[in-house]
Amino acid sequence: MIKEWLIKWWASKGQPQEFTFPGALQSAKRVLVLMPIELEAMHQSEFFLSRLPQAFPTGKVTLLYPPHSLAPRFYNPYGFTALVPEPSHVGWFGMPKRSFLDKLFEPPFDVVIALNKEPTVFYAAVIMSSQTPVRVGLPGGMGKPFVTIELRHGRAEADVKTEYILFVEMLRKLAAPPAVTPTT
């Protein structure tokens, strides 16, 4: 009950911001990926992570894991910055403390990617505190107002791994710089 109220409260904090599409993806220098909470989904995200540098070749990628996650402590083969909030970073009802958010968003991110399917109080607060206009999510994931772009793949029943594969391929195509056509 309190969790749902807090998520709705954070949702009300979002102010729509304009951005140029797909230019905002193409020029992204700092990318924050909110990792899934479910262990199986986290494991299946490996393909997504392996292809992410192709989508943002000049971008610095930061993976934010849920509080108390053990995954990045033993697995981060792509050299991304991995953050796991310490207990001191999390306050009442699982909300991140302001000091953690201030440190996380200095400097700000250009793109936030939500791999989590369900909104959590922690991720809702992170997304809405980010002030990042480009927030990309999975179909059937966190949804509006938490994400501003929901990439739909058109497959009714796709497993998590397939969703991640399709998701990163769409991101890669959208974030690719426009092809230059030689003039004669």
mmCIF file of the C-alpha atoms, coordinates in Angstrom:
data_MODEL
# 
_entry.id   MODEL 
# 
loop_
_atom_site.group_PDB 
_atom_site.id 
_atom_site.type_symbol 
_atom_site.label_atom_id 
_atom_site.label_alt_id 
_atom_site.label_comp_id 
_atom_site.label_asym_id 
_atom_site.label_entity_id 
_atom_site.label_seq_id 
_atom_site.pdbx_PDB_ins_code 
_atom_site.Cartn_x 
_atom_site.Cartn_y 
_atom_site.Cartn_z 
_atom_site.occupancy 
_atom_site.B_iso_or_equiv 
_atom_site.pdbx_formal_charge 
_atom_site.auth_seq_id 
_atom_site.auth_comp_id 
_atom_site.auth_asym_id 
_atom_site.auth_atom_id 
_atom_site.pdbx_PDB_model_num 
ATOM 1   C CA . MET A 1 1   ? 0.000  0.000   0.000   1.00 0.00 ? 1   MET A CA 1 
ATOM 2   C CA . ILE A 1 2   ? 2.722  2.504   0.967   1.00 0.00 ? 2   ILE A CA 1 
ATOM 3   C CA . LYS A 1 3   ? 4.896  1.301   -1.931  1.00 0.00 ? 3   LYS A CA 1 
ATOM 4   C CA . GLU A 1 4   ? 2.141  2.026   -4.469  1.00 0.00 ? 4   GLU A CA 1 
ATOM 5   C CA . TRP A 1 5   ? 1.485  5.451   -2.959  1.00 0.00 ? 5   TRP A CA 1 
ATOM 6   C CA . LEU A 1 6   ? 5.195  6.358   -3.077  1.00 0.00 ? 6   LEU A CA 1 
ATOM 7   C CA . ILE A 1 7   ? 5.478  5.238   -6.709  1.00 0.00 ? 7   ILE A CA 1 
ATOM 8   C CA . LYS A 1 8   ? 2.440  7.381   -7.618  1.00 0.00 ? 8   LYS A CA 1 
ATOM 9   C CA . TRP A 1 9   ? 3.939  10.296  -5.683  1.00 0.00 ? 9   TRP A CA 1 
ATOM 10  C CA . TRP A 1 10  ? 7.210  10.021  -7.627  1.00 0.00 ? 10  TRP A CA 1 
ATOM 11  C CA . ALA A 1 11  ? 5.251  9.713   -10.874 1.00 0.00 ? 11  ALA A CA 1 
ATOM 12  C CA . SER A 1 12  ? 3.584  13.039  -10.145 1.00 0.00 ? 12  SER A CA 1 
ATOM 13  C CA . LYS A 1 13  ? 7.005  14.706  -9.885  1.00 0.00 ? 13  LYS A CA 1 
ATOM 14  C CA . GLY A 1 14  ? 7.840  14.282  -13.546 1.00 0.00 ? 14  GLY A CA 1 
ATOM 15  C CA . GLN A 1 15  ? 7.713  17.316  -15.775 1.00 0.00 ? 15  GLN A CA 1 
ATOM 16  C CA . PRO A 1 16  ? 7.781  16.607  -19.508 1.00 0.00 ? 16  PRO A CA 1 
ATOM 17  C CA . GLN A 1 17  ? 10.907 17.932  -21.165 1.00 0.00 ? 17  GLN A CA 1 
ATOM 18  C CA . GLU A 1 18  ? 11.445 18.389  -24.861 1.00 0.00 ? 18  GLU A CA 1 
ATOM 19  C CA . PHE A 1 19  ? 14.218 16.587  -26.698 1.00 0.00 ? 19  PHE A CA 1 
ATOM 20  C CA . THR A 1 20  ? 15.158 15.949  -30.297 1.00 0.00 ? 20  THR A CA 1 
ATOM 21  C CA . PHE A 1 21  ? 14.604 12.393  -31.454 1.00 0.00 ? 21  PHE A CA 1 
ATOM 22  C CA . PRO A 1 22  ? 16.705 10.482  -32.414 1.00 0.00 ? 22  PRO A CA 1 
ATOM 23  C CA . GLY A 1 23  ? 19.369 13.197  -32.022 1.00 0.00 ? 23  GLY A CA 1 
ATOM 24  C CA . ALA A 1 24  ? 19.280 12.935  -28.222 1.00 0.00 ? 24  ALA A CA 1 
ATOM 25  C CA . LEU A 1 25  ? 20.184 9.243   -28.456 1.00 0.00 ? 25  LEU A CA 1 
ATOM 26  C CA . GLN A 1 26  ? 22.838 9.834   -31.108 1.00 0.00 ? 26  GLN A CA 1 
ATOM 27  C CA . SER A 1 27  ? 24.630 12.487  -29.063 1.00 0.00 ? 27  SER A CA 1 
ATOM 28  C CA . ALA A 1 28  ? 24.450 10.702  -25.688 1.00 0.00 ? 28  ALA A CA 1 
ATOM 29  C CA . LYS A 1 29  ? 27.725 10.777  -23.757 1.00 0.00 ? 29  LYS A CA 1 
ATOM 30  C CA . ARG A 1 30  ? 26.515 9.424   -20.390 1.00 0.00 ? 30  ARG A CA 1 
ATOM 31  C CA . VAL A 1 31  ? 24.090 6.516   -20.175 1.00 0.00 ? 31  VAL A CA 1 
ATOM 32  C CA . LEU A 1 32  ? 22.530 5.125   -16.981 1.00 0.00 ? 32  LEU A CA 1 
ATOM 33  C CA . VAL A 1 33  ? 21.125 1.588   -17.137 1.00 0.00 ? 33  VAL A CA 1 
ATOM 34  C CA . LEU A 1 34  ? 18.751 0.559   -14.347 1.00 0.00 ? 34  LEU A CA 1 
ATOM 35  C CA . MET A 1 35  ? 19.376 -3.144  -14.032 1.00 0.00 ? 35  MET A CA 1 
ATOM 36  C CA . PRO A 1 36  ? 16.518 -5.581  -13.478 1.00 0.00 ? 36  PRO A CA 1 
ATOM 37  C CA . ILE A 1 37  ? 15.664 -6.739  -9.994  1.00 0.00 ? 37  ILE A CA 1 
ATOM 38  C CA . GLU A 1 38  ? 14.813 -10.334 -10.897 1.00 0.00 ? 38  GLU A CA 1 
ATOM 39  C CA . LEU A 1 39  ? 17.888 -12.562 -10.916 1.00 0.00 ? 39  LEU A CA 1 
ATOM 40  C CA . GLU A 1 40  ? 16.865 -14.405 -14.094 1.00 0.00 ? 40  GLU A CA 1 
ATOM 41  C CA . ALA A 1 41  ? 16.282 -11.127 -15.957 1.00 0.00 ? 41  ALA A CA 1 
ATOM 42  C CA . MET A 1 42  ? 19.625 -9.841  -14.695 1.00 0.00 ? 42  MET A CA 1 
ATOM 43  C CA . HIS A 1 43  ? 21.301 -12.949 -16.078 1.00 0.00 ? 43  HIS A CA 1 
ATOM 44  C CA . GLN A 1 44  ? 19.470 -12.600 -19.413 1.00 0.00 ? 44  GLN A CA 1 
ATOM 45  C CA . SER A 1 45  ? 20.591 -8.965  -19.721 1.00 0.00 ? 45  SER A CA 1 
ATOM 46  C CA . GLU A 1 46  ? 24.106 -10.142 -20.657 1.00 0.00 ? 46  GLU A CA 1 
ATOM 47  C CA . PHE A 1 47  ? 23.359 -9.978  -24.392 1.00 0.00 ? 47  PHE A CA 1 
ATOM 48  C CA . PHE A 1 48  ? 21.889 -6.492  -23.988 1.00 0.00 ? 48  PHE A CA 1 
ATOM 49  C CA . LEU A 1 49  ? 25.007 -5.314  -22.157 1.00 0.00 ? 49  LEU A CA 1 
ATOM 50  C CA . SER A 1 50  ? 27.346 -6.899  -24.708 1.00 0.00 ? 50  SER A CA 1 
ATOM 51  C CA . ARG A 1 51  ? 25.702 -4.913  -27.524 1.00 0.00 ? 51  ARG A CA 1 
ATOM 52  C CA . LEU A 1 52  ? 25.213 -1.641  -25.654 1.00 0.00 ? 52  LEU A CA 1 
ATOM 53  C CA . PRO A 1 53  ? 28.623 -0.192  -26.675 1.00 0.00 ? 53  PRO A CA 1 
ATOM 54  C CA . GLN A 1 54  ? 27.491 -0.519  -30.311 1.00 0.00 ? 54  GLN A CA 1 
ATOM 55  C CA . ALA A 1 55  ? 24.496 1.693   -29.559 1.00 0.00 ? 55  ALA A CA 1 
ATOM 56  C CA . PHE A 1 56  ? 26.552 4.271   -27.660 1.00 0.00 ? 56  PHE A CA 1 
ATOM 57  C CA . PRO A 1 57  ? 30.144 3.915   -28.927 1.00 0.00 ? 57  PRO A CA 1 
ATOM 58  C CA . THR A 1 58  ? 31.303 7.196   -27.367 1.00 0.00 ? 58  THR A CA 1 
ATOM 59  C CA . GLY A 1 59  ? 29.072 6.933   -24.307 1.00 0.00 ? 59  GLY A CA 1 
ATOM 60  C CA . LYS A 1 60  ? 30.152 6.193   -20.770 1.00 0.00 ? 60  LYS A CA 1 
ATOM 61  C CA . VAL A 1 61  ? 27.774 3.551   -19.406 1.00 0.00 ? 61  VAL A CA 1 
ATOM 62  C CA . THR A 1 62  ? 26.879 3.241   -15.728 1.00 0.00 ? 62  THR A CA 1 
ATOM 63  C CA . LEU A 1 63  ? 24.917 0.236   -14.471 1.00 0.00 ? 63  LEU A CA 1 
ATOM 64  C CA . LEU A 1 64  ? 22.785 0.884   -11.403 1.00 0.00 ? 64  LEU A CA 1 
ATOM 65  C CA . TYR A 1 65  ? 21.836 -2.295  -9.591  1.00 0.00 ? 65  TYR A CA 1 
ATOM 66  C CA . PRO A 1 66  ? 19.072 -2.593  -7.020  1.00 0.00 ? 66  PRO A CA 1 
ATOM 67  C CA . PRO A 1 67  ? 20.090 -2.106  -3.398  1.00 0.00 ? 67  PRO A CA 1 
ATOM 68  C CA . HIS A 1 68  ? 21.717 -5.174  -1.846  1.00 0.00 ? 68  HIS A CA 1 
ATOM 69  C CA . SER A 1 69  ? 22.442 -6.791  -5.243  1.00 0.00 ? 69  SER A CA 1 
ATOM 70  C CA . LEU A 1 70  ? 25.458 -9.087  -5.420  1.00 0.00 ? 70  LEU A CA 1 
ATOM 71  C CA . ALA A 1 71  ? 25.604 -9.386  -9.228  1.00 0.00 ? 71  ALA A CA 1 
ATOM 72  C CA . PRO A 1 72  ? 28.167 -6.686  -10.116 1.00 0.00 ? 72  PRO A CA 1 
ATOM 73  C CA . ARG A 1 73  ? 30.476 -7.766  -7.339  1.00 0.00 ? 73  ARG A CA 1 
ATOM 74  C CA . PHE A 1 74  ? 31.333 -10.870 -9.329  1.00 0.00 ? 74  PHE A CA 1 
ATOM 75  C CA . TYR A 1 75  ? 30.278 -10.064 -12.904 1.00 0.00 ? 75  TYR A CA 1 
ATOM 76  C CA . ASN A 1 76  ? 31.009 -7.001  -15.055 1.00 0.00 ? 76  ASN A CA 1 
ATOM 77  C CA . PRO A 1 77  ? 32.874 -8.161  -18.172 1.00 0.00 ? 77  PRO A CA 1 
ATOM 78  C CA . TYR A 1 78  ? 32.260 -5.039  -20.267 1.00 0.00 ? 78  TYR A CA 1 
ATOM 79  C CA . GLY A 1 79  ? 34.071 -2.541  -18.082 1.00 0.00 ? 79  GLY A CA 1 
ATOM 80  C CA . PHE A 1 80  ? 31.040 -0.414  -17.339 1.00 0.00 ? 80  PHE A CA 1 
ATOM 81  C CA . THR A 1 81  ? 30.864 1.505   -14.101 1.00 0.00 ? 81  THR A CA 1 
ATOM 82  C CA . ALA A 1 82  ? 28.707 -0.594  -11.765 1.00 0.00 ? 82  ALA A CA 1 
ATOM 83  C CA . LEU A 1 83  ? 26.959 0.932   -8.770  1.00 0.00 ? 83  LEU A CA 1 
ATOM 84  C CA . VAL A 1 84  ? 25.198 -0.884  -5.970  1.00 0.00 ? 84  VAL A CA 1 
ATOM 85  C CA . PRO A 1 85  ? 23.635 1.380   -3.372  1.00 0.00 ? 85  PRO A CA 1 
ATOM 86  C CA . GLU A 1 86  ? 24.958 0.691   0.086   1.00 0.00 ? 86  GLU A CA 1 
ATOM 87  C CA . PRO A 1 87  ? 22.492 0.436   2.994   1.00 0.00 ? 87  PRO A CA 1 
ATOM 88  C CA . SER A 1 88  ? 23.508 3.971   3.988   1.00 0.00 ? 88  SER A CA 1 
ATOM 89  C CA . HIS A 1 89  ? 22.287 5.244   0.584   1.00 0.00 ? 89  HIS A CA 1 
ATOM 90  C CA . VAL A 1 90  ? 18.748 3.955   1.107   1.00 0.00 ? 90  VAL A CA 1 
ATOM 91  C CA . GLY A 1 91  ? 16.211 5.456   3.472   1.00 0.00 ? 91  GLY A CA 1 
ATOM 92  C CA . TRP A 1 92  ? 12.646 4.766   4.501   1.00 0.00 ? 92  TRP A CA 1 
ATOM 93  C CA . PHE A 1 93  ? 10.570 2.449   2.300   1.00 0.00 ? 93  PHE A CA 1 
ATOM 94  C CA . GLY A 1 94  ? 13.536 1.806   0.017   1.00 0.00 ? 94  GLY A CA 1 
ATOM 95  C CA . MET A 1 95  ? 13.858 5.377   -1.245  1.00 0.00 ? 95  MET A CA 1 
ATOM 96  C CA . PRO A 1 96  ? 17.333 6.596   -2.194  1.00 0.00 ? 96  PRO A CA 1 
ATOM 97  C CA . LYS A 1 97  ? 18.698 9.342   -0.004  1.00 0.00 ? 97  LYS A CA 1 
ATOM 98  C CA . ARG A 1 98  ? 19.171 12.804  -1.501  1.00 0.00 ? 98  ARG A CA 1 
ATOM 99  C CA . SER A 1 99  ? 22.947 12.634  -0.977  1.00 0.00 ? 99  SER A CA 1 
ATOM 100 C CA . PHE A 1 100 ? 23.083 9.449   -3.095  1.00 0.00 ? 100 PHE A CA 1 
ATOM 101 C CA . LEU A 1 101 ? 20.986 11.028  -5.865  1.00 0.00 ? 101 LEU A CA 1 
ATOM 102 C CA . ASP A 1 102 ? 23.067 14.205  -5.883  1.00 0.00 ? 102 ASP A CA 1 
ATOM 103 C CA . LYS A 1 103 ? 26.266 12.185  -6.269  1.00 0.00 ? 103 LYS A CA 1 
ATOM 104 C CA . LEU A 1 104 ? 24.747 9.871   -8.899  1.00 0.00 ? 104 LEU A CA 1 
ATOM 105 C CA . PHE A 1 105 ? 23.592 12.735  -11.125 1.00 0.00 ? 105 PHE A CA 1 
ATOM 106 C CA . GLU A 1 106 ? 26.730 14.847  -10.964 1.00 0.00 ? 106 GLU A CA 1 
ATOM 107 C CA . PRO A 1 107 ? 27.340 15.220  -13.856 1.00 0.00 ? 107 PRO A CA 1 
ATOM 108 C CA . PRO A 1 108 ? 23.885 14.428  -15.288 1.00 0.00 ? 108 PRO A CA 1 
ATOM 109 C CA . PHE A 1 109 ? 23.100 11.548  -17.621 1.00 0.00 ? 109 PHE A CA 1 
ATOM 110 C CA . ASP A 1 110 ? 21.926 12.054  -21.209 1.00 0.00 ? 110 ASP A CA 1 
ATOM 111 C CA . VAL A 1 111 ? 19.915 8.816   -21.351 1.00 0.00 ? 111 VAL A CA 1 
ATOM 112 C CA . VAL A 1 112 ? 18.372 6.552   -18.719 1.00 0.00 ? 112 VAL A CA 1 
ATOM 113 C CA . ILE A 1 113 ? 17.485 2.990   -19.780 1.00 0.00 ? 113 ILE A CA 1 
ATOM 114 C CA . ALA A 1 114 ? 15.113 1.042   -17.538 1.00 0.00 ? 114 ALA A CA 1 
ATOM 115 C CA . LEU A 1 115 ? 15.483 -2.734  -17.868 1.00 0.00 ? 115 LEU A CA 1 
ATOM 116 C CA . ASN A 1 116 ? 13.234 -3.363  -14.894 1.00 0.00 ? 116 ASN A CA 1 
ATOM 117 C CA . LYS A 1 117 ? 9.709  -4.553  -15.637 1.00 0.00 ? 117 LYS A CA 1 
ATOM 118 C CA . GLU A 1 118 ? 8.004  -3.258  -12.514 1.00 0.00 ? 118 GLU A CA 1 
ATOM 119 C CA . PRO A 1 119 ? 8.433  0.124   -10.910 1.00 0.00 ? 119 PRO A CA 1 
ATOM 120 C CA . THR A 1 120 ? 10.070 0.028   -7.530  1.00 0.00 ? 120 THR A CA 1 
ATOM 121 C CA . VAL A 1 121 ? 10.186 2.924   -5.106  1.00 0.00 ? 121 VAL A CA 1 
ATOM 122 C CA . PHE A 1 122 ? 13.959 3.074   -5.512  1.00 0.00 ? 122 PHE A CA 1 
ATOM 123 C CA . TYR A 1 123 ? 13.945 3.148   -9.327  1.00 0.00 ? 123 TYR A CA 1 
ATOM 124 C CA . ALA A 1 124 ? 10.931 5.493   -9.480  1.00 0.00 ? 124 ALA A CA 1 
ATOM 125 C CA . ALA A 1 125 ? 12.822 7.981   -7.312  1.00 0.00 ? 125 ALA A CA 1 
ATOM 126 C CA . VAL A 1 126 ? 16.013 7.593   -9.368  1.00 0.00 ? 126 VAL A CA 1 
ATOM 127 C CA . ILE A 1 127 ? 14.264 8.097   -12.704 1.00 0.00 ? 127 ILE A CA 1 
ATOM 128 C CA . MET A 1 128 ? 12.184 11.078  -11.643 1.00 0.00 ? 128 MET A CA 1 
ATOM 129 C CA . SER A 1 129 ? 15.124 12.707  -9.852  1.00 0.00 ? 129 SER A CA 1 
ATOM 130 C CA . SER A 1 130 ? 17.367 12.311  -12.890 1.00 0.00 ? 130 SER A CA 1 
ATOM 131 C CA . GLN A 1 131 ? 15.948 15.300  -14.788 1.00 0.00 ? 131 GLN A CA 1 
ATOM 132 C CA . THR A 1 132 ? 16.920 13.303  -17.880 1.00 0.00 ? 132 THR A CA 1 
ATOM 133 C CA . PRO A 1 133 ? 14.457 13.901  -20.709 1.00 0.00 ? 133 PRO A CA 1 
ATOM 134 C CA . VAL A 1 134 ? 15.382 10.700  -22.586 1.00 0.00 ? 134 VAL A CA 1 
ATOM 135 C CA . ARG A 1 135 ? 14.221 7.745   -20.498 1.00 0.00 ? 135 ARG A CA 1 
ATOM 136 C CA . VAL A 1 136 ? 13.884 4.535   -22.488 1.00 0.00 ? 136 VAL A CA 1 
ATOM 137 C CA . GLY A 1 137 ? 12.020 1.441   -21.340 1.00 0.00 ? 137 GLY A CA 1 
ATOM 138 C CA . LEU A 1 138 ? 10.818 -1.986  -22.361 1.00 0.00 ? 138 LEU A CA 1 
ATOM 139 C CA . PRO A 1 139 ? 7.280  -2.665  -23.561 1.00 0.00 ? 139 PRO A CA 1 
ATOM 140 C CA . GLY A 1 140 ? 5.110  -3.501  -20.587 1.00 0.00 ? 140 GLY A CA 1 
ATOM 141 C CA . GLY A 1 141 ? 7.820  -2.161  -18.308 1.00 0.00 ? 141 GLY A CA 1 
ATOM 142 C CA . MET A 1 142 ? 7.739  0.841   -16.017 1.00 0.00 ? 142 MET A CA 1 
ATOM 143 C CA . GLY A 1 143 ? 5.709  2.899   -18.518 1.00 0.00 ? 143 GLY A CA 1 
ATOM 144 C CA . LYS A 1 144 ? 4.725  6.552   -18.416 1.00 0.00 ? 144 LYS A CA 1 
ATOM 145 C CA . PRO A 1 145 ? 5.673  8.872   -16.810 1.00 0.00 ? 145 PRO A CA 1 
ATOM 146 C CA . PHE A 1 146 ? 8.812  6.958   -15.820 1.00 0.00 ? 146 PHE A CA 1 
ATOM 147 C CA . VAL A 1 147 ? 9.913  6.393   -19.407 1.00 0.00 ? 147 VAL A CA 1 
ATOM 148 C CA . THR A 1 148 ? 9.517  8.868   -22.254 1.00 0.00 ? 148 THR A CA 1 
ATOM 149 C CA . ILE A 1 149 ? 10.261 6.341   -25.017 1.00 0.00 ? 149 ILE A CA 1 
ATOM 150 C CA . GLU A 1 150 ? 8.936  2.801   -24.863 1.00 0.00 ? 150 GLU A CA 1 
ATOM 151 C CA . LEU A 1 151 ? 10.496 0.644   -27.566 1.00 0.00 ? 151 LEU A CA 1 
ATOM 152 C CA . ARG A 1 152 ? 7.948  -1.922  -28.704 1.00 0.00 ? 152 ARG A CA 1 
ATOM 153 C CA . HIS A 1 153 ? 9.192  -4.918  -30.646 1.00 0.00 ? 153 HIS A CA 1 
ATOM 154 C CA . GLY A 1 154 ? 5.878  -6.224  -31.971 1.00 0.00 ? 154 GLY A CA 1 
ATOM 155 C CA . ARG A 1 155 ? 6.130  -9.765  -30.582 1.00 0.00 ? 155 ARG A CA 1 
ATOM 156 C CA . ALA A 1 156 ? 3.219  -10.731 -28.388 1.00 0.00 ? 156 ALA A CA 1 
ATOM 157 C CA . GLU A 1 157 ? 4.978  -13.364 -26.329 1.00 0.00 ? 157 GLU A CA 1 
ATOM 158 C CA . ALA A 1 158 ? 8.733  -12.912 -26.095 1.00 0.00 ? 158 ALA A CA 1 
ATOM 159 C CA . ASP A 1 159 ? 10.926 -14.304 -23.355 1.00 0.00 ? 159 ASP A CA 1 
ATOM 160 C CA . VAL A 1 160 ? 13.172 -11.937 -21.405 1.00 0.00 ? 160 VAL A CA 1 
ATOM 161 C CA . LYS A 1 161 ? 16.303 -12.715 -23.422 1.00 0.00 ? 161 LYS A CA 1 
ATOM 162 C CA . THR A 1 162 ? 14.501 -12.097 -26.725 1.00 0.00 ? 162 THR A CA 1 
ATOM 163 C CA . GLU A 1 163 ? 13.064 -8.841  -25.385 1.00 0.00 ? 163 GLU A CA 1 
ATOM 164 C CA . TYR A 1 164 ? 16.554 -7.661  -24.452 1.00 0.00 ? 164 TYR A CA 1 
ATOM 165 C CA . ILE A 1 165 ? 17.961 -8.675  -27.846 1.00 0.00 ? 165 ILE A CA 1 
ATOM 166 C CA . LEU A 1 166 ? 15.233 -6.798  -29.717 1.00 0.00 ? 166 LEU A CA 1 
ATOM 167 C CA . PHE A 1 167 ? 15.486 -3.838  -27.346 1.00 0.00 ? 167 PHE A CA 1 
ATOM 168 C CA . VAL A 1 168 ? 19.231 -3.322  -27.806 1.00 0.00 ? 168 VAL A CA 1 
ATOM 169 C CA . GLU A 1 169 ? 18.953 -3.778  -31.572 1.00 0.00 ? 169 GLU A CA 1 
ATOM 170 C CA . MET A 1 170 ? 16.300 -1.042  -31.742 1.00 0.00 ? 170 MET A CA 1 
ATOM 171 C CA . LEU A 1 171 ? 18.438 1.200   -29.543 1.00 0.00 ? 171 LEU A CA 1 
ATOM 172 C CA . ARG A 1 172 ? 21.477 0.521   -31.713 1.00 0.00 ? 172 ARG A CA 1 
ATOM 173 C CA . LYS A 1 173 ? 19.597 1.476   -34.884 1.00 0.00 ? 173 LYS A CA 1 
ATOM 174 C CA . LEU A 1 174 ? 18.073 4.594   -33.346 1.00 0.00 ? 174 LEU A CA 1 
ATOM 175 C CA . ALA A 1 175 ? 21.309 5.792   -31.759 1.00 0.00 ? 175 ALA A CA 1 
ATOM 176 C CA . ALA A 1 176 ? 23.436 5.196   -34.845 1.00 0.00 ? 176 ALA A CA 1 
ATOM 177 C CA . PRO A 1 177 ? 24.579 8.417   -36.464 1.00 0.00 ? 177 PRO A CA 1 
ATOM 178 C CA . PRO A 1 178 ? 22.822 9.176   -39.741 1.00 0.00 ? 178 PRO A CA 1 
ATOM 179 C CA . ALA A 1 179 ? 24.560 7.780   -42.797 1.00 0.00 ? 179 ALA A CA 1 
ATOM 180 C CA . VAL A 1 180 ? 26.377 10.339  -44.866 1.00 0.00 ? 180 VAL A CA 1 
ATOM 181 C CA . THR A 1 181 ? 25.601 10.101  -48.537 1.00 0.00 ? 181 THR A CA 1 
ATOM 182 C CA . PRO A 1 182 ? 28.402 11.236  -50.814 1.00 0.00 ? 182 PRO A CA 1 
ATOM 183 C CA . THR A 1 183 ? 27.445 14.055  -53.147 1.00 0.00 ? 183 THR A CA 1 
ATOM 184 C CA . THR A 1 184 ? 28.529 14.117  -56.722 1.00 0.00 ? 184 THR A CA 1 
# 
